[in-house]
Structure formats: C-alpha cells, structure tokens
Amino acid sequence: MSTVRPPGPPGRTEPLGLREPELREPELRELHASALESAARLVDTVQPEQLVLATPCAGWTLRELLAHAVGQHRGFAAAARGAGPDPARFAAVPVGNDPAGPFRRSAAELAAAFAEAAADRERRLRLPEIDRDVAFPLRLAVGFHLLDTLVHTWDAAAALGVGAGVAAAVDGEPRLAAALLAVAERVPAGPADRAPGRAFRERREPGAAAGPFHRALALLGRDPAWALPER
C-alpha cells in the first residue's frame, strides 16, 4: 500500500505534479499499464507451493502480498470511477491457489477505470489509505499505484528468487525509473510514517553503485539484497 501524501492542507485538490522529469498523465498511464502487464506475467509463473514463501513485506507470505495487490487494484479502480473514501474497497482479496486469474482480471479492471477517468478532466480520486481528506488528480493517483505496482512486483520476484531481473528491467527504462524515483521521494519518512506495521520502513543508504530502482527501494526502506530466510 502506498502511503504517499501531498503537502498542503486537508481538502486540497489542485494538481500537485510529480517531481522532474515531469510526465504527462497519458505517459504515466502508459507506463502504469506496462508495469501491470509485467507484474501479471510474473504472477502467471507462481505455483501453488510457492504461495507460502516469505516476502520482503514483513509478515506477509506471497499469497498475502498478492491478495493485497488485487485489493489495491479494485480499490483504485473504484476510486477512478467516483467511489467515496471507503477503506473497505481496498481490502485484500483472497486469491486461492491460482492467483494469476484474480490478478489479471483486477489489473485489467484498473487499467480500464484509469482510461475512463482520463476522459473527465475534473475527475478526482478519493484514496483513503493515503489521505481521506484529499481528492487526488488522476496523474497523482496513477503515480501512486505505479510505485505500488513496481515495488510489489519486486517483492514477489524477490520471494521467487528473481528480484534482480525486475530491478534491471526498470533501470533499463529511463522514463519508468525516473517516475518511480519521483514518487518514492514523496513518501513521508518521519518516525510515525515508518514505524513497525506501516507500509514502508526507515530509509536506507542505497550505496554509491546503486541504480535507480535500488535507490527507490532504499527510499522506501526495502533491502535490495533481501533473500529468503534460510530454512
């Protein structure tokens, strides 16, 4: 779950924009749709016995991570279609032993909802898990979910032992890497925001040789070197 919050007083609705390099909303939606498809291809490979694997999301198995992702797809889709700030819409959705179907269906629903919302320049999204008092412009909402998609794709890939491939793929797409870093830099990093049980942990030092994706992980408190615990 993203915990990005814009500056400014509650109820603020004007576009806040991502940091440079600034991308237009259609470009962000294009990157987001591509990221969703990459995530879905990874989920397609998951076998039932792998759903119990630990992930970099402390306390979550791969099954729980994917249930969370499907719930976020549905919640953001509902928000894009004008739903009010009801946190229940973002609740995890059980995925059983075959997460590929629920993941792809909910991802397609989200992409369609974002496309529909783009036709209404006045559309604002209510995202209560981020800030229930703010109505967000579509571009920011897409950026928030882009971050969640990329980071949770890495979480799942790391559990499967292929996290390095996700990082390399993002680093190989300069626009995508820049958009991810722009949003990651906005995630609040105060003690209360990074306490145990919150979406992200304290920021880490990324290391001098870190690429863009690993720098984003460090901003969010993820350990790029995370590996499955020894059994």
C-alpha positions in Angstrom: 0.0 0.0 0.0 1.3 3.4 -0.9 1.5 6.0 1.9 2.4 9.0 -0.3 0.8 12.2 0.9 1.0 15.5 -0.8 1.9 18.7 1.0 -0.8 21.2 1.9 -3.9 21.4 4.0 -6.7 18.8 4.0 -9.1 19.1 1.2 -6.5 20.3 -1.3 -7.5 19.3 -4.8 -5.3 21.2 -7.3 -2.7 19.1 -9.3 0.5 18.9 -7.3 2.6 17.1 -10.0 5.4 14.7 -9.8 9.0 15.9 -9.5 11.1 16.3 -12.6 11.3 14.8 -15.1 7.6 15.6 -15.3 5.4 13.2 -17.3 2.0 13.9 -18.7 -0.9 11.8 -17.4 -1.2 9.8 -20.7 2.5 8.9 -20.5 2.1 7.8 -16.8 -0.9 5.7 -17.7 1.1 4.0 -20.5 4.0 3.2 -18.0 1.5 2.0 -15.5 -0.3 -0.3 -17.9 3.1 -1.7 -19.0 4.1 -2.3 -15.3 0.8 -4.0 -14.6 1.4 -6.4 -17.5 4.9 -7.2 -16.4 3.6 -7.9 -12.9 0.9 -10.2 -14.3 3.4 -12.1 -16.3 5.4 -12.7 -13.1 2.2 -13.8 -11.2 1.4 -16.2 -14.1 4.5 -18.2 -13.1 3.6 -18.6 -9.5 3.0 -22.2 -8.4 0.7 -23.1 -5.5 3.5 -24.4 -3.3 5.3 -21.0 -3.7 2.4 -19.0 -2.2 3.7 -19.7 1.3 7.1 -18.1 0.6 8.1 -15.2 2.7 8.4 -11.8 1.0 10.2 -8.5 1.8 6.9 -7.2 3.1 7.5 -8.2 6.8 4.9 -10.8 7.9 3.4 -11.3 4.5 3.6 -14.5 2.5 3.5 -14.4 -1.2 -0.2 -15.3 -1.1 -0.9 -12.4 1.3 1.1 -10.0 -0.9 -0.9 -10.9 -4.0 -4.2 -10.7 -2.1 -3.2 -7.2 -1.1 -2.3 -6.3 -4.7 -5.6 -7.5 -6.0 -7.4 -5.5 -3.3 -5.5 -2.4 -4.3 -6.4 -2.9 -7.9 -10.0 -3.0 -7.0 -9.8 0.0 -4.7 -8.1 2.3 -7.1 -10.5 1.2 -9.9 -13.5 2.1 -7.7 -11.9 5.4 -6.8 -11.3 6.1 -10.5 -15.0 5.5 -11.1 -16.0 8.0 -8.5 -16.4 5.9 -5.3 -16.2 7.7 -2.0 -13.4 7.2 0.6 -14.3 3.8 1.9 -11.2 1.8 3.0 -13.1 -1.4 2.7 -12.9 -1.1 -1.1 -9.1 -1.6 -0.8 -9.2 -4.7 1.4 -7.2 -7.7 0.5 -9.0 -10.2 -1.8 -8.3 -13.9 -1.3 -6.6 -15.4 -4.4 -6.7 -19.1 -3.5 -4.1 -21.3 -5.1 -4.3 -19.7 -8.5 -3.6 -16.0 -8.2 -3.0 -15.3 -11.9 -6.7 -15.1 -12.8 -7.7 -12.7 -10.0 -4.6 -10.6 -10.5 -5.1 -10.2 -14.3 -8.8 -9.5 -14.1 -8.4 -6.9 -11.4 -5.4 -5.3 -13.2 -7.5 -5.1 -16.4 -10.3 -3.5 -14.5 -7.9 -0.9 -13.0 -6.4 0.0 -16.4 -9.8 0.4 -17.9 -11.0 2.6 -15.0 -8.0 4.8 -15.3 -8.6 5.2 -19.0 -12.3 6.1 -18.3 -11.3 8.6 -15.7 -8.9 10.3 -18.2 -11.9 11.4 -20.3 -13.1 13.6 -17.4 -10.6 16.4 -16.7 -12.4 17.3 -13.5 -12.3 13.8 -12.1 -10.7 13.5 -8.6 -10.0 10.2 -6.8 -10.6 9.6 -3.1 -7.9 7.4 -1.7 -8.5 6.9 2.0 -5.4 4.8 2.6 -3.3 7.7 1.5 -5.3 10.7 2.8 -9.1 10.5 3.2 -9.4 14.3 3.2 -7.8 14.9 -0.2 -9.3 14.4 -3.6 -6.4 13.5 -5.9 -6.0 14.3 -9.6 -5.7 11.3 -11.8 -2.0 11.8 -12.6 -1.0 11.6 -8.9 -3.2 8.6 -8.4 -1.6 6.8 -11.3 1.8 7.7 -10.0 0.9 6.3 -6.5 -0.2 3.0 -7.9 2.7 2.8 -10.3 5.0 2.9 -7.3 3.0 0.2 -5.6 3.0 -2.0 -8.7 6.7 -1.8 -9.3 7.7 -2.3 -5.7 5.3 -5.2 -5.1 6.4 -6.8 -8.3 9.9 -6.7 -6.9 8.7 -8.1 -3.6 7.1 -11.0 -5.4 10.1 -11.5 -7.6 12.5 -11.5 -4.7 10.4 -14.2 -3.0 10.7 -16.2 -6.1 14.5 -15.5 -6.4 14.3 -13.3 -9.5 14.3 -9.8 -8.0 17.4 -8.7 -9.8 15.6 -9.1 -13.1 12.8 -6.7 -12.1 15.4 -4.1 -11.0 17.3 -4.4 -14.2 14.1 -4.1 -16.3 13.1 -0.9 -14.6 16.6 0.6 -14.8 16.6 -0.1 -18.5 13.5 2.1 -19.0 14.7 5.7 -18.1 11.2 7.2 -18.1 9.9 4.4 -15.8 12.8 4.7 -13.4 12.5 8.5 -13.2 8.8 8.3 -12.5 9.4 5.7 -9.8 12.0 7.8 -8.1 9.9 10.9 -8.3 7.1 9.3 -6.4 9.4 7.4 -3.9 10.9 10.7 -2.9 7.5 12.0 -1.9 6.7 9.2 0.5 6.8 10.6 4.1 9.8 9.5 6.1 9.1 10.7 9.6 9.2 8.3 12.5 5.5 7.8 12.7 5.3 7.2 8.9 8.0 4.4 9.0 7.0 2.7 12.3 6.5 -1.1 12.5 3.3 -2.0 10.8 3.4 0.8 8.3 3.8 0.3 4.6 7.4 1.3 4.5 10.4 1.2 6.9 13.1 3.8 7.6 15.1 4.9 4.7 18.3 3.1 3.9 21.6 4.1 2.3 21.5 2.8 -1.2 25.2 2.6 -1.8 27.3 4.5 -4.4 26.8 2.0 -7.1 23.0 1.6 -6.7 20.9 2.0 -9.8 17.6 3.9 -9.9 15.4 1.0 -8.8 17.6 0.2 -5.9 17.7 3.8 -4.9 13.9 3.8 -4.9 13.8 0.7 -2.7 16.2 2.3 -0.3 14.0 5.4 -0.1 11.1 3.1 0.9 13.2 1.2 3.5 13.5 -2.0 1.4 16.7 -4.0 1.4 17.7 -4.6 -2.2 19.8 -7.6 -1.0 16.8 -9.3 0.6 16.8 -13.0 0.2 14.6 -15.8 1.5 15.4 -16.8 5.1 17.5 -20.0 5.4 15.4 -23.0 6.5 
